[in-house]
């Protein structure tokens, strides 16, 4: 490849946003190198990394001399630039809905993220306190929206898999993989997404600090 790709991720491989881009690249079948960034050491604030990532966050993608941060921007870029499996629906209204789902998952449901860390999805979690009332309300909102979005007897949100399926399933799995009650239909959907080969490759990455 004349312009190689490098994906910068957290060194512990627990970021849902880094995983989303990793899954997207795997689904596309695009070769790339993985470059972990040690967030615990503050490597994301070093000048070399800030020159790559305008926001100083992971993930970031380098495509030749072009660099891009923010996971949803990266997945849209990858989908537009590379052939292969579509990451977003081809229909304009469905594509807009997929982007809405991504935006909603990033800006809402904070109590779930606070009480069910993504770290728990990659190790056997310690005993966890029951969800707070605020987190239970967020979970009920998540279930209600997911139930409306996922057609009955369907494996995916749209006619074909999209990156929105992975991201919705990740949020559901924050609960399901920690032993919280999740409606069976949604739990099964999230489990299917978690067992796609693209996701399993991320899950299999070594995490010595965990």
TORZA-686036 format. One record per residue (C-alpha): x negated, y, z negated; residue in three letters; residue number from 1. Coordinates in steps of 0.25 Angstrom, whole numbers. Example, Ala and Ser with C-alpha at 12.3 -4.5 7.8 and 13.67 -1.06 7.14 Angstrom:
<pt><px>-49</px><py>-18</py><pz>-31</pz><code>ALA</code><pos>1</pos></pt>
<pt><px>-55</px><py>-4</py><pz>-29</pz><code>SER</code><pos>2</pos></pt>
***
This chain:
<pt><px>0</px><py>0</py><pz>0</pz><code>UNK</code><pos>1</pos></pt>
<pt><px>-6</px><py>13</py><pz>4</pz><code>UNK</code><pos>2</pos></pt>
<pt><px>0</px><py>21</py><pz>-7</pz><code>UNK</code><pos>3</pos></pt>
<pt><px>-1</px><py>11</py><pz>-19</pz><code>UNK</code><pos>4</pos></pt>
<pt><px>9</px><py>12</py><pz>-31</pz><code>UNK</code><pos>5</pos></pt>
<pt><px>6</px><py>13</py><pz>-45</pz><code>UNK</code><pos>6</pos></pt>
<pt><px>16</px><py>12</py><pz>-56</pz><code>UNK</code><pos>7</pos></pt>
<pt><px>13</px><py>19</py><pz>-70</pz><code>UNK</code><pos>8</pos></pt>
<pt><px>20</px><py>13</py><pz>-81</pz><code>UNK</code><pos>9</pos></pt>
<pt><px>19</px><py>12</py><pz>-96</pz><code>UNK</code><pos>10</pos></pt>
<pt><px>8</px><py>3</py><pz>-101</pz><code>UNK</code><pos>11</pos></pt>
<pt><px>18</px><py>-6</py><pz>-110</pz><code>UNK</code><pos>12</pos></pt>
<pt><px>28</px><py>-8</py><pz>-98</pz><code>UNK</code><pos>13</pos></pt>
<pt><px>40</px><py>-4</py><pz>-105</pz><code>UNK</code><pos>14</pos></pt>
<pt><px>45</px><py>8</py><pz>-98</pz><code>UNK</code><pos>15</pos></pt>
<pt><px>59</px><py>6</py><pz>-92</pz><code>UNK</code><pos>16</pos></pt>
<pt><px>55</px><py>17</py><pz>-82</pz><code>UNK</code><pos>17</pos></pt>
<pt><px>42</px><py>11</py><pz>-78</pz><code>UNK</code><pos>18</pos></pt>
<pt><px>49</px><py>-3</py><pz>-77</pz><code>UNK</code><pos>19</pos></pt>
<pt><px>59</px><py>3</py><pz>-68</pz><code>UNK</code><pos>20</pos></pt>
<pt><px>49</px><py>8</py><pz>-58</pz><code>UNK</code><pos>21</pos></pt>
<pt><px>41</px><py>-5</py><pz>-59</pz><code>UNK</code><pos>22</pos></pt>
<pt><px>54</px><py>-13</py><pz>-56</pz><code>UNK</code><pos>23</pos></pt>
<pt><px>57</px><py>-4</py><pz>-44</pz><code>UNK</code><pos>24</pos></pt>
<pt><px>43</px><py>-6</py><pz>-38</pz><code>UNK</code><pos>25</pos></pt>
<pt><px>44</px><py>-21</py><pz>-40</pz><code>UNK</code><pos>26</pos></pt>
<pt><px>58</px><py>-21</py><pz>-34</pz><code>UNK</code><pos>27</pos></pt>
<pt><px>52</px><py>-13</py><pz>-22</pz><code>UNK</code><pos>28</pos></pt>
<pt><px>40</px><py>-23</py><pz>-20</pz><code>UNK</code><pos>29</pos></pt>
<pt><px>30</px><py>-11</py><pz>-20</pz><code>UNK</code><pos>30</pos></pt>
<pt><px>16</px><py>-14</py><pz>-25</pz><code>UNK</code><pos>31</pos></pt>
<pt><px>12</px><py>-6</py><pz>-36</pz><code>UNK</code><pos>32</pos></pt>
<pt><px>1</px><py>-5</py><pz>-47</pz><code>UNK</code><pos>33</pos></pt>
<pt><px>6</px><py>-4</py><pz>-62</pz><code>UNK</code><pos>34</pos></pt>
<pt><px>-2</px><py>7</py><pz>-70</pz><code>UNK</code><pos>35</pos></pt>
<pt><px>2</px><py>7</py><pz>-85</pz><code>UNK</code><pos>36</pos></pt>
<pt><px>1</px><py>20</py><pz>-93</pz><code>UNK</code><pos>37</pos></pt>
<pt><px>-2</px><py>19</py><pz>-108</pz><code>UNK</code><pos>38</pos></pt>
<pt><px>9</px><py>28</py><pz>-113</pz><code>UNK</code><pos>39</pos></pt>
<pt><px>5</px><py>24</py><pz>-128</pz><code>UNK</code><pos>40</pos></pt>
<pt><px>-8</px><py>30</py><pz>-125</pz><code>UNK</code><pos>41</pos></pt>
<pt><px>-2</px><py>42</py><pz>-118</pz><code>UNK</code><pos>42</pos></pt>
<pt><px>-8</px><py>39</py><pz>-105</pz><code>UNK</code><pos>43</pos></pt>
<pt><px>4</px><py>45</py><pz>-98</pz><code>UNK</code><pos>44</pos></pt>
<pt><px>0</px><py>59</py><pz>-103</pz><code>UNK</code><pos>45</pos></pt>
<pt><px>-14</px><py>58</py><pz>-97</pz><code>UNK</code><pos>46</pos></pt>
<pt><px>-18</px><py>67</py><pz>-86</pz><code>UNK</code><pos>47</pos></pt>
<pt><px>-20</px><py>55</py><pz>-76</pz><code>UNK</code><pos>48</pos></pt>
<pt><px>-6</px><py>50</py><pz>-78</pz><code>UNK</code><pos>49</pos></pt>
<pt><px>1</px><py>63</py><pz>-79</pz><code>UNK</code><pos>50</pos></pt>
<pt><px>-5</px><py>66</py><pz>-65</pz><code>UNK</code><pos>51</pos></pt>
<pt><px>3</px><py>54</py><pz>-60</pz><code>UNK</code><pos>52</pos></pt>
<pt><px>16</px><py>56</py><pz>-68</pz><code>UNK</code><pos>53</pos></pt>
<pt><px>21</px><py>70</py><pz>-69</pz><code>UNK</code><pos>54</pos></pt>
<pt><px>30</px><py>66</py><pz>-81</pz><code>UNK</code><pos>55</pos></pt>
<pt><px>19</px><py>58</py><pz>-88</pz><code>UNK</code><pos>56</pos></pt>
<pt><px>28</px><py>46</py><pz>-89</pz><code>UNK</code><pos>57</pos></pt>
<pt><px>28</px><py>32</py><pz>-84</pz><code>UNK</code><pos>58</pos></pt>
<pt><px>32</px><py>27</py><pz>-74</pz><code>UNK</code><pos>59</pos></pt>
<pt><px>25</px><py>34</py><pz>-63</pz><code>UNK</code><pos>60</pos></pt>
<pt><px>22</px><py>29</py><pz>-49</pz><code>UNK</code><pos>61</pos></pt>
<pt><px>10</px><py>32</py><pz>-40</pz><code>UNK</code><pos>62</pos></pt>
<pt><px>12</px><py>30</py><pz>-26</pz><code>UNK</code><pos>63</pos></pt>
<pt><px>-1</px><py>34</py><pz>-19</pz><code>UNK</code><pos>64</pos></pt>
<pt><px>-3</px><py>49</py><pz>-23</pz><code>UNK</code><pos>65</pos></pt>
<pt><px>12</px><py>51</py><pz>-27</pz><code>UNK</code><pos>66</pos></pt>
<pt><px>16</px><py>49</py><pz>-41</pz><code>UNK</code><pos>67</pos></pt>
<pt><px>30</px><py>49</py><pz>-47</pz><code>UNK</code><pos>68</pos></pt>
<pt><px>35</px><py>47</py><pz>-61</pz><code>UNK</code><pos>69</pos></pt>
<pt><px>49</px><py>45</py><pz>-67</pz><code>UNK</code><pos>70</pos></pt>
<pt><px>54</px><py>31</py><pz>-64</pz><code>UNK</code><pos>71</pos></pt>
<pt><px>67</px><py>34</py><pz>-56</pz><code>UNK</code><pos>72</pos></pt>
<pt><px>60</px><py>43</py><pz>-47</pz><code>UNK</code><pos>73</pos></pt>
<pt><px>49</px><py>32</py><pz>-45</pz><code>UNK</code><pos>74</pos></pt>
<pt><px>60</px><py>22</py><pz>-42</pz><code>UNK</code><pos>75</pos></pt>
<pt><px>67</px><py>31</py><pz>-32</pz><code>UNK</code><pos>76</pos></pt>
<pt><px>53</px><py>34</py><pz>-25</pz><code>UNK</code><pos>77</pos></pt>
<pt><px>49</px><py>19</py><pz>-24</pz><code>UNK</code><pos>78</pos></pt>
<pt><px>63</px><py>16</py><pz>-18</pz><code>UNK</code><pos>79</pos></pt>
<pt><px>62</px><py>27</py><pz>-8</pz><code>UNK</code><pos>80</pos></pt>
<pt><px>47</px><py>25</py><pz>-4</pz><code>UNK</code><pos>81</pos></pt>
<pt><px>46</px><py>9</py><pz>-3</pz><code>UNK</code><pos>82</pos></pt>
<pt><px>54</px><py>-1</py><pz>4</pz><code>UNK</code><pos>83</pos></pt>
<pt><px>59</px><py>-14</py><pz>-3</pz><code>UNK</code><pos>84</pos></pt>
<pt><px>70</px><py>-16</py><pz>-13</pz><code>UNK</code><pos>85</pos></pt>
<pt><px>79</px><py>-4</py><pz>-15</pz><code>UNK</code><pos>86</pos></pt>
<pt><px>78</px><py>2</py><pz>-29</pz><code>UNK</code><pos>87</pos></pt>
<pt><px>91</px><py>10</py><pz>-27</pz><code>UNK</code><pos>88</pos></pt>
<pt><px>104</px><py>8</py><pz>-20</pz><code>UNK</code><pos>89</pos></pt>
<pt><px>104</px><py>12</py><pz>-6</pz><code>UNK</code><pos>90</pos></pt>
<pt><px>118</px><py>18</py><pz>-7</pz><code>UNK</code><pos>91</pos></pt>
<pt><px>117</px><py>33</py><pz>-11</pz><code>UNK</code><pos>92</pos></pt>
<pt><px>128</px><py>32</py><pz>-22</pz><code>UNK</code><pos>93</pos></pt>
<pt><px>122</px><py>19</py><pz>-28</pz><code>UNK</code><pos>94</pos></pt>
<pt><px>108</px><py>25</py><pz>-28</pz><code>UNK</code><pos>95</pos></pt>
<pt><px>113</px><py>37</py><pz>-35</pz><code>UNK</code><pos>96</pos></pt>
<pt><px>119</px><py>28</py><pz>-46</pz><code>UNK</code><pos>97</pos></pt>
<pt><px>106</px><py>20</py><pz>-47</pz><code>UNK</code><pos>98</pos></pt>
<pt><px>99</px><py>34</py><pz>-50</pz><code>UNK</code><pos>99</pos></pt>
<pt><px>110</px><py>38</py><pz>-60</pz><code>UNK</code><pos>100</pos></pt>
<pt><px>108</px><py>25</py><pz>-67</pz><code>UNK</code><pos>101</pos></pt>
<pt><px>93</px><py>27</py><pz>-68</pz><code>UNK</code><pos>102</pos></pt>
<pt><px>95</px><py>42</py><pz>-73</pz><code>UNK</code><pos>103</pos></pt>
<pt><px>105</px><py>38</py><pz>-83</pz><code>UNK</code><pos>104</pos></pt>
<pt><px>97</px><py>27</py><pz>-89</pz><code>UNK</code><pos>105</pos></pt>
<pt><px>85</px><py>37</py><pz>-91</pz><code>UNK</code><pos>106</pos></pt>
<pt><px>93</px><py>48</py><pz>-97</pz><code>UNK</code><pos>107</pos></pt>
<pt><px>104</px><py>41</py><pz>-106</pz><code>UNK</code><pos>108</pos></pt>
<pt><px>104</px><py>29</py><pz>-116</pz><code>UNK</code><pos>109</pos></pt>
<pt><px>92</px><py>34</py><pz>-124</pz><code>UNK</code><pos>110</pos></pt>
<pt><px>97</px><py>27</py><pz>-137</pz><code>UNK</code><pos>111</pos></pt>
<pt><px>95</px><py>14</py><pz>-130</pz><code>UNK</code><pos>112</pos></pt>
<pt><px>81</px><py>17</py><pz>-125</pz><code>UNK</code><pos>113</pos></pt>
<pt><px>78</px><py>22</py><pz>-139</pz><code>UNK</code><pos>114</pos></pt>
<pt><px>83</px><py>10</py><pz>-147</pz><code>UNK</code><pos>115</pos></pt>
<pt><px>80</px><py>-1</py><pz>-136</pz><code>UNK</code><pos>116</pos></pt>
<pt><px>66</px><py>2</py><pz>-131</pz><code>UNK</code><pos>117</pos></pt>
<pt><px>61</px><py>-3</py><pz>-118</pz><code>UNK</code><pos>118</pos></pt>
<pt><px>50</px><py>-10</py><pz>-125</pz><code>UNK</code><pos>119</pos></pt>
<pt><px>60</px><py>-20</py><pz>-130</pz><code>UNK</code><pos>120</pos></pt>
<pt><px>62</px><py>-25</py><pz>-116</pz><code>UNK</code><pos>121</pos></pt>
<pt><px>48</px><py>-30</py><pz>-115</pz><code>UNK</code><pos>122</pos></pt>
<pt><px>46</px><py>-37</py><pz>-128</pz><code>UNK</code><pos>123</pos></pt>
<pt><px>54</px><py>-44</py><pz>-139</pz><code>UNK</code><pos>124</pos></pt>
<pt><px>60</px><py>-32</py><pz>-146</pz><code>UNK</code><pos>125</pos></pt>
<pt><px>59</px><py>-32</py><pz>-161</pz><code>UNK</code><pos>126</pos></pt>
<pt><px>72</px><py>-32</py><pz>-169</pz><code>UNK</code><pos>127</pos></pt>
<pt><px>79</px><py>-19</py><pz>-165</pz><code>UNK</code><pos>128</pos></pt>
<pt><px>89</px><py>-11</py><pz>-172</pz><code>UNK</code><pos>129</pos></pt>
<pt><px>104</px><py>-11</py><pz>-167</pz><code>UNK</code><pos>130</pos></pt>
<pt><px>107</px><py>0</py><pz>-157</pz><code>UNK</code><pos>131</pos></pt>
<pt><px>111</px><py>13</py><pz>-163</pz><code>UNK</code><pos>132</pos></pt>
<pt><px>125</px><py>18</py><pz>-161</pz><code>UNK</code><pos>133</pos></pt>
<pt><px>119</px><py>28</py><pz>-151</pz><code>UNK</code><pos>134</pos></pt>
<pt><px>112</px><py>17</py><pz>-143</pz><code>UNK</code><pos>135</pos></pt>
<pt><px>124</px><py>8</py><pz>-143</pz><code>UNK</code><pos>136</pos></pt>
<pt><px>132</px><py>19</py><pz>-137</pz><code>UNK</code><pos>137</pos></pt>
<pt><px>121</px><py>21</py><pz>-126</pz><code>UNK</code><pos>138</pos></pt>
<pt><px>121</px><py>6</py><pz>-124</pz><code>UNK</code><pos>139</pos></pt>
<pt><px>136</px><py>6</py><pz>-122</pz><code>UNK</code><pos>140</pos></pt>
<pt><px>135</px><py>17</py><pz>-112</pz><code>UNK</code><pos>141</pos></pt>
<pt><px>124</px><py>9</py><pz>-105</pz><code>UNK</code><pos>142</pos></pt>
<pt><px>133</px><py>-3</py><pz>-104</pz><code>UNK</code><pos>143</pos></pt>
<pt><px>145</px><py>5</py><pz>-99</pz><code>UNK</code><pos>144</pos></pt>
<pt><px>137</px><py>11</py><pz>-88</pz><code>UNK</code><pos>145</pos></pt>
<pt><px>130</px><py>-1</py><pz>-84</pz><code>UNK</code><pos>146</pos></pt>
<pt><px>143</px><py>-9</py><pz>-84</pz><code>UNK</code><pos>147</pos></pt>
<pt><px>149</px><py>2</py><pz>-75</pz><code>UNK</code><pos>148</pos></pt>
<pt><px>137</px><py>2</py><pz>-66</pz><code>UNK</code><pos>149</pos></pt>
<pt><px>135</px><py>-13</py><pz>-64</pz><code>UNK</code><pos>150</pos></pt>
<pt><px>145</px><py>-20</py><pz>-55</pz><code>UNK</code><pos>151</pos></pt>
<pt><px>152</px><py>-32</py><pz>-60</pz><code>UNK</code><pos>152</pos></pt>
<pt><px>145</px><py>-45</py><pz>-56</pz><code>UNK</code><pos>153</pos></pt>
<pt><px>133</px><py>-37</py><pz>-51</pz><code>UNK</code><pos>154</pos></pt>
<pt><px>118</px><py>-39</py><pz>-53</pz><code>UNK</code><pos>155</pos></pt>
<pt><px>115</px><py>-25</py><pz>-50</pz><code>UNK</code><pos>156</pos></pt>
<pt><px>121</px><py>-11</py><pz>-51</pz><code>UNK</code><pos>157</pos></pt>
<pt><px>122</px><py>-9</py><pz>-35</pz><code>UNK</code><pos>158</pos></pt>
<pt><px>122</px><py>-19</py><pz>-24</pz><code>UNK</code><pos>159</pos></pt>
<pt><px>107</px><py>-21</py><pz>-26</pz><code>UNK</code><pos>160</pos></pt>
<pt><px>97</px><py>-20</py><pz>-37</pz><code>UNK</code><pos>161</pos></pt>
<pt><px>92</px><py>-6</py><pz>-40</pz><code>UNK</code><pos>162</pos></pt>
<pt><px>82</px><py>0</py><pz>-50</pz><code>UNK</code><pos>163</pos></pt>
<pt><px>94</px><py>5</py><pz>-58</pz><code>UNK</code><pos>164</pos></pt>
<pt><px>98</px><py>-9</py><pz>-61</pz><code>UNK</code><pos>165</pos></pt>
<pt><px>84</px><py>-11</py><pz>-68</pz><code>UNK</code><pos>166</pos></pt>
<pt><px>85</px><py>2</py><pz>-75</pz><code>UNK</code><pos>167</pos></pt>
<pt><px>100</px><py>-1</py><pz>-80</pz><code>UNK</code><pos>168</pos></pt>
<pt><px>96</px><py>-15</py><pz>-84</pz><code>UNK</code><pos>169</pos></pt>
<pt><px>83</px><py>-10</py><pz>-92</pz><code>UNK</code><pos>170</pos></pt>
<pt><px>92</px><py>-1</py><pz>-101</pz><code>UNK</code><pos>171</pos></pt>
<pt><px>102</px><py>-13</py><pz>-103</pz><code>UNK</code><pos>172</pos></pt>
<pt><px>90</px><py>-22</py><pz>-106</pz><code>UNK</code><pos>173</pos></pt>
<pt><px>86</px><py>-12</py><pz>-117</pz><code>UNK</code><pos>174</pos></pt>
<pt><px>98</px><py>-17</py><pz>-125</pz><code>UNK</code><pos>175</pos></pt>
<pt><px>99</px><py>-32</py><pz>-119</pz><code>UNK</code><pos>176</pos></pt>
<pt><px>85</px><py>-35</py><pz>-121</pz><code>UNK</code><pos>177</pos></pt>
<pt><px>85</px><py>-30</py><pz>-136</pz><code>UNK</code><pos>178</pos></pt>
<pt><px>97</px><py>-39</py><pz>-139</pz><code>UNK</code><pos>179</pos></pt>
<pt><px>108</px><py>-28</py><pz>-139</pz><code>UNK</code><pos>180</pos></pt>
<pt><px>121</px><py>-32</py><pz>-133</pz><code>UNK</code><pos>181</pos></pt>
<pt><px>123</px><py>-29</py><pz>-119</pz><code>UNK</code><pos>182</pos></pt>
<pt><px>135</px><py>-32</py><pz>-111</pz><code>UNK</code><pos>183</pos></pt>
<pt><px>132</px><py>-46</py><pz>-104</pz><code>UNK</code><pos>184</pos></pt>
<pt><px>134</px><py>-41</py><pz>-90</pz><code>UNK</code><pos>185</pos></pt>
<pt><px>124</px><py>-30</py><pz>-92</pz><code>UNK</code><pos>186</pos></pt>
<pt><px>115</px><py>-38</py><pz>-99</pz><code>UNK</code><pos>187</pos></pt>
<pt><px>114</px><py>-48</py><pz>-88</pz><code>UNK</code><pos>188</pos></pt>
<pt><px>112</px><py>-37</py><pz>-78</pz><code>UNK</code><pos>189</pos></pt>
<pt><px>101</px><py>-31</py><pz>-86</pz><code>UNK</code><pos>190</pos></pt>
<pt><px>94</px><py>-45</py><pz>-88</pz><code>UNK</code><pos>191</pos></pt>
<pt><px>95</px><py>-48</py><pz>-73</pz><code>UNK</code><pos>192</pos></pt>
<pt><px>88</px><py>-34</py><pz>-70</pz><code>UNK</code><pos>193</pos></pt>
<pt><px>77</px><py>-38</py><pz>-81</pz><code>UNK</code><pos>194</pos></pt>
<pt><px>74</px><py>-51</py><pz>-74</pz><code>UNK</code><pos>195</pos></pt>
<pt><px>72</px><py>-45</py><pz>-60</pz><code>UNK</code><pos>196</pos></pt>
<pt><px>57</px><py>-49</py><pz>-56</pz><code>UNK</code><pos>197</pos></pt>
<pt><px>54</px><py>-34</py><pz>-55</pz><code>UNK</code><pos>198</pos></pt>
<pt><px>58</px><py>-32</py><pz>-69</pz><code>UNK</code><pos>199</pos></pt>
<pt><px>51</px><py>-45</py><pz>-74</pz><code>UNK</code><pos>200</pos></pt>
<pt><px>38</px><py>-40</py><pz>-69</pz><code>UNK</code><pos>201</pos></pt>
<pt><px>38</px><py>-28</py><pz>-78</pz><code>UNK</code><pos>202</pos></pt>
<pt><px>43</px><py>-36</py><pz>-90</pz><code>UNK</code><pos>203</pos></pt>
<pt><px>31</px><py>-45</py><pz>-87</pz><code>UNK</code><pos>204</pos></pt>
<pt><px>21</px><py>-34</py><pz>-88</pz><code>UNK</code><pos>205</pos></pt>
<pt><px>11</px><py>-36</py><pz>-100</pz><code>UNK</code><pos>206</pos></pt>
<pt><px>15</px><py>-27</py><pz>-113</pz><code>UNK</code><pos>207</pos></pt>
<pt><px>3</px><py>-30</py><pz>-123</pz><code>UNK</code><pos>208</pos></pt>
<pt><px>8</px><py>-18</py><pz>-132</pz><code>UNK</code><pos>209</pos></pt>
<pt><px>21</px><py>-25</py><pz>-134</pz><code>UNK</code><pos>210</pos></pt>
***
